[in-house]
Amino acid sequence: MPRIACFDGLPGPTHCHAGLSPGNVAASAHAGQVGNPKAAALESLAKMRLIRGLGVPQGVLPPQPRPDLGTLRRLGFSGSDREVIAGAARTDDGRPLQLTSSASAMWTANAATIAPSCDTPDGRVHLTVANLASNFHRSLEAPTTHAVLGTLFADARHFVVHAPLPSSESWADEGAANHIRLSTSRGAAHLFCWGKSARGDVPTPARHPARQTLEASRALARLHGLGGDVALFPQQDPVGIDAGAFHTDVLAFGHDRFLMLHERAFVDAEKVIDELRARLGGELVVALARQAEVPLDAAIATYLFNSELCVLEGGRMVLVAPRHAEGCEPTRRFLDRLVAEPTPVDRVEWVDLSASMKNGGGPACLRLAVPLTDAERSAVRGRVFLDDTLERELGKWVEKHYRDRLSLDDLADPALYTECLGALDELTSLLELGSVFDFQRSSGLPG
Ligand code: SUG
């Protein structure tokens, strides 16, 4: 049977706070603050070390080259690299430099949606790269994510990497952040969650945008060969989206026989739970937080439901929860109850991810969970699984290349671009990924 391997995205050297995502409450609240890319990357490495220490196979995915000069050139900024950056920094026409500089590829829960080989008709792991069409800065990730995942999962005996769905609002897809797979001895259920649809008869949020479409979710189920016997399509509750739950994984997560959710995660959460119980039987354990127990704003501010669920050898679970949820009375009490009650969760480990959480992504946002058998894990290319040596090398690499403060004005510094590319060039050697980035295949490093 497959078990989860985690692939975390390292926050990149351009991590800053630009407030680029409408409806992402934390990102909007911290817009304009000075960022600390080094702290974000070191905190992320510390989380990876913790997860690996729990016996979970822990991989790492590289940041993407930023600013994305190819996109700036397509927007009409021309000349040398320096001139392109200066032109983009000067314009009043949108915020092209901030948008193309985002390190948002760190949230690899949005990189792709996965179906494990035990569920697919051809017995291979299927991955569909997310188009992230709802936000311009995130849509820029898709081609490079495709190249990276295509490199790691190149072995066609085991893996199929599907191209992103066509990039348009109608097929907007945010990856695994809107997908939950549960399983018991009765079988598996895949929840393909969505927030909006071309159908006119569904409730819509009033304040904040929904991102994932029902149509995209259905396309993913088709691509992965998952029919009506296993696929469910619950709608995110617009009340939850309006409070800041732009992705499903801000209010719900699940794996194996355990589902934890806030009652505002889905339109009619009770009905979704009943449907799951009918399919999966009594082994399914559901921890439901009612509004009276955990108010929506506390759930969203702490990223409680973005805790990372780790399955230990033998099936017991540890919840890796954001430190923010420890300091908040209702969320801490909810977790105490979870551990005290007969759920599969034995204990909670706290992680501090303050530097990246300011941009509205918690522990589980930072990782792509890929269920892999031993044979499939051995077929993953590159040197991406952490061991003591790689962990040490990555720590040194961050110390060498990252700044510990980055303001929005600093994005105009052309040295930041060369620093970023130099760092990534070195990283792809460490990770044995080959020339996976465009800049490594074309003219080489800029002078
Ligand atoms: O898409 N934030 C990301 C956070 C993604 C969190 N992922 C999951 N929930 N799985 C987003 O909103 C903010 C960047 C900025 O404002 O500078 C940003 O892109």
Residues whose N, C-alpha, C, O or C-beta is under 5 A from the ligand:
A	BS01	SUG	C16 H17 A18 G19 L20 S21 N24 A27 S104 W107 A109 N110 A177 H247 D249 N359 G360 G361 C365
